[in-house]
Amino acid sequence: MNRTFSRPERMRMFFKQFVKEIEQLGV
């Protein structure tokens, strides 16, 4: 589990997808 948190690239990808979904919702 620490491996996922130790990878900032993965978090960035997740954040980017989150922002994309929010934009699609139109919030």
Beta strands, then each sheet from edge to edge (+ up, - down):
end
